[in-house]
Structure formats: C-alpha cells, structure tokens
Amino acid sequence: MADSLNCDLKSLSPLQLFERVTEQGEKVRALKAGKAPKDEIDAAVRMLLSLKLSYKTTTGQDYQAGLPPKDLVLINNGTTKEEDEDLVDPWNVQTSNAKGVDYDKLIVRFGSSKIDTDLINRIERAIGQKPHHFLRRGIFFSHRDMDQVLDAYENKKPFYLYTGRGPSSQAMHVGHLIPFMFTKWLQEVFDVPLVIQLTDDEKYLWKDMTIEKAYEYARENAKDIIACGFDVNKTFIFSDLDYLGTSAGFYKNIVKVQKHVTFNQVKGIFGFTDSDCIGKISFPAIQAAPSFSSSFPQIFNGKENIQCLIPCAIDQDPYFRMTRDVAPRIGQPKPALLHSVFFPALQGAQTKMSASDPNSSIFLTDTPKQIKTKINKHAFSGGRDTIEEHRKYGGNCDVDVSFMYLTFFLEDDDRLEQLKQAYTSGELLTGELKKVLIETMQPLVAAHQERRKQVTDEIVKQFMTPRKLAFEF
C-alpha cells in the first residue's frame, strides 16, 4: 500500500503535490475540529507527513502553506524537472512551449470540462444560429456547468452574464477585447442581463498607483468596453470603489464569502504570503460577489436563485473555483464558466504581454502606421530562415503569431483555412501573412476608435448608474 502511494506521488507535479499537501492539512484540521477518533486523526497526520516528505524530495524545499512552488527545480543536466509544467494563476502565465500553454493539461489540472463538438452543437440548437468563431476555433475551450445553463435556457429559466476588467492602464490592447466581444455575442443570442465589474480596488492593492488613478483608469476602460457595442438597457458596468459603498446586497455577499473561506485556503489558492496586505487577502470575496444575483437587487428584484455565467480567461478560474466551493454553503447557486485561451504577445506565445511594453501587443490607441510597424517588426514568425527553405518546407502556423492573431480576428473560416494551407505549404511567405494581419487589424482598431469617440462621460454615467434593466424578474 505504501509502495503504491509512493509510486502515485512520484507521478505528481510539484504544484499537484503542493495542492495535495494543502488538502490533507485541511482534512487533518477538520478531523481535529470535529473530534474524530484518535486512530483516524493519526492516519491522516501520517499521510500529511508522507506528502510533505514527497514534496521536499521533489522540490528540494520544505512545504510552506500559501507558497506554491513557482520556480521549478533544476536537475543535473540543467533542464527543469517539470519542463512541460505551465504556470497559470491570476497574475502570472508562463510556458516554455512556443505553441503556448498546453490547454488540455490545464483542463485536467483545473478539473474543468472541455468544450467539445456536442456542446457546441447544443449551443447552436439552443440559439438557432451558427456559434461564434471563438467557440468553433477553440478560443473558448473549457467550461464549468454550461450544460446546466443550457438546461435553464431551454426550460425558459433566466440566467445572467458576469465578466470584468482589472483597469491597470489607461489604454487597453486588442487581447482585452476578447472576453467582451464574446460576452456581447452571448448577451445578444441569449437576450440576458450583463454585469461588468471594474476591479479598480484590486489594481490599487496590487499596483503602485493612487486610488484616484485606479478609479480614473476604470472610467477610461469603461469607454472602451462600451465601444464594443453593449446595450445600455441590458448592461450594468460598475466600479468596485463606487458600487461597494452603495449596495447592501453586494456587501452582504462579500461578508458571507469572507466568513466561509479560511486564511489558509486563500493562501493555498492564490499564493498569498504573510507579508501581503490584508486587502489582497480579502479581495477574492469581492470578485466572487457578482456571481450571486442578490448582489444586484435593482436588476433582479431581490431574487437570489438566478444562475450566473462567467466568460473569462482561464487564469481567473481560481477565483471562481473558490466561489463555486462557497456558493452552496451560503445558499447560492454555483456560477457556470466559459474559459478562453490566452491572447499571445507579439513576440510569441511564451511571452507575456505587458501594458508597460507598447511593443508587446496592438493597443486600441495605435495608429494604422503603428499597427503596421509593430506587426512587421515584432510579430514572431513561424517561417523559415530563407525564402528557399520556406518554399520547400513551409511555415509553422502553430507558433506564428500573425496566424494566431488571425484566428482571433479574421471571421471568415474559409479564408483562414486557405491562409493556413498556403503558409504551411510554403506558397505564402511570412511577409505576405503579416500583410493580411495588418489589413485585418487596421480597420478593426480604427472602427473601435471611432465608436469610442462617441462614448461621452454622460453615456458612461448611464451604464454605471445602479438601475433596473430591461428585464422582468
């Protein structure tokens, strides 16, 4: 039995081992608190010690609650022991693979479900039209309980959408549009209310900025979000710094979540340390609260049982794993989720985009000339070193950033497939593929800029005023 356990533990990654130790520690505490029989507690403690020993053997470090292993251990040949292990949390995305994060492994690690052909076909039947190209191309690739949302919709039961934005800079980049483009489509095809949380409080807590600057960024980002074309009669956008002080329902849900999540749990989930400010430790409850309809009594007429669907990038999933764990304990339905892949930096899928590096992405403030220069100069190529080699062997669409961007923004499936075949065969050169991307992105960004110019402060105020929306509950 012990040998099979040791064999099982050896197959786990450092992060999986860390999670097992954390879970076992929680189990020991629960047994002690529940005054379980001594032999049961002793067995759980022995298991905990065995897990901690395996963790130390694997990582070379003692287990510390709340400090997951971020730096992978080097072995003698200088390569990482877990070289295929991606790091994904709400603040960090790291991978050593030029193709980007291995999303199939991430689904297994996070315990979510793959969006398969059956689910996409079911969505198509429910809405009576072709699914969004983000679904067809696997850009939204994973879910939690989307089948339940469809059950509700087919039985004429209401649900609502919730997504958000952390306003860390004045200018958003095209990658920030992905959840909003998809959320707008979901809202239109299902005809449901939408709430959009601007976590200006989070950015003040995490970033070196004043509270006034965080609030200013929230309002500027709201203009870009509104410019995506949301309906003011069906959409409520709110700043945490504003709304938290005006909504008793919102604050009550925050407090309920706070009561049911331990300090040790948030340290384990988010990697907080004893030197983090207490604002960070309490913040996950604030991101959880919009998952519950009672946080918006003005919209839902005080009803507490309306399910929420959250489209977001998968790095936000830890917040909502916590939320889904807490929900039944505070008498709320679990939120459902749709997860998107990460939007790659121009320099490649291994590189993280940064608002402080203007060349890492195409920003919504860029001119046509800037867009052309960035793509030509910085977009990582999957082409060969010489034209002769490229014509002979072809390009690699799996690592070519121009092709990756086109999968997000070129809506024509047939055109995308033609480009893929031509580039892979060597018929299409890297410069020609970049030209297609430039011709796709320039009008898209220009059109967004025109719409944004029409968004006045008065329109922002309308979207951000707590009010009843165009739905009866």
Stockholm file with secondary structure:
# STOCKHOLM 1.0

chainA/1-473         MADSLNCDLKSLSPLQLFERVTEQGEKVRALKAGKAPKDEIDAAVRMLLSLKLSYKTTTGQDYQAGLPPKDLVLINNGTTKEEDEDLVDPWNVQTSNAKGVDYDKLIVRFGSSKIDTDLINRIERAIGQKPHHFLRRGIFFSHRDMDQVLDAYENKKPFYLYTGRGPSSQAMHVGHLIPFMFTKWLQEVFDVPLVIQLTDDEKYLWKDMTIEKAYEYARENAKDIIACGFDVNKTFIFSDLDYLGTSAGFYKNIVKVQKHVTFNQVKGIFGFTDSDCIGKISFPAIQAAPSFSSSFPQIFNGKENIQCLIPCAIDQDPYFRMTRDVAPRIGQPKPALLHSVFFPALQGAQTKMSASDPNSSIFLTDTPKQIKTKINKHAFSGGRDTIEEHRKYGGNCDVDVSFMYLTFFLEDDDRLEQLKQAYTSGELLTGELKKVLIETMQPLVAAHQERRKQVTDEIVKQFMTPRKLAFEF
#=GR chainA/1-473 SS CHHHHHHHHHTSCHHHHHHHHHHHHHHHHHHHHTTCCHHHHHHHHHHHHHHHHHHHHHHSSCCCTTCCCCSCCBCTTSSBTTTTCCEESSSCEECSCTTCCCHHHHHHHHTCEECCHHHHHHHHHHHTSCCCHHHHTTSEEEEESHHHHHHHHHTTCCEEEEEEECCCSSSCBGGGHHHHHHHHHHHHHHTCCEEEEECHHHHHHHSSCCHHHHHHHHHHHHHHHHTTTCCTTTEEEEEHHHHTTTCHHHHHHHHHHHHHSCHHHHHHHHCCCTTSCHHHHHHHHHHHGGGSGGGCHHHHTTCCCCEEEEEEEGGGHHHHHHHHHHGGGGTCCCCEEEEECCCCBTTBTTSCCCTTCTTSSCBTTCCHHHHHHHHHHHSCCCSCSSHHHHHHHCCCTTTCHHHHHHHHHCCCHHHHHHHHHHHHHTSSCHHHHHHHHHHHHHHHHHHHHHHHHTCCHHHHHHHHSCCCCSCCC
#=GC SS_cons         CHHHHHHHHHTSCHHHHHHHHHHHHHHHHHHHHTTCCHHHHHHHHHHHHHHHHHHHHHHSSCCCTTCCCCSCCBCTTSSBTTTTCCEESSSCEECSCTTCCCHHHHHHHHTCEECCHHHHHHHHHHHTSCCCHHHHTTSEEEEESHHHHHHHHHTTCCEEEEEEECCCSSSCBGGGHHHHHHHHHHHHHHTCCEEEEECHHHHHHHSSCCHHHHHHHHHHHHHHHHTTTCCTTTEEEEEHHHHTTTCHHHHHHHHHHHHHSCHHHHHHHHCCCTTSCHHHHHHHHHHHGGGSGGGCHHHHTTCCCCEEEEEEEGGGHHHHHHHHHHGGGGTCCCCEEEEECCCCBTTBTTSCCCTTCTTSSCBTTCCHHHHHHHHHHHSCCCSCSSHHHHHHHCCCTTTCHHHHHHHHHCCCHHHHHHHHHHHHHTSSCHHHHHHHHHHHHHHHHHHHHHHHHTCCHHHHHHHHSCCCCSCCC
//
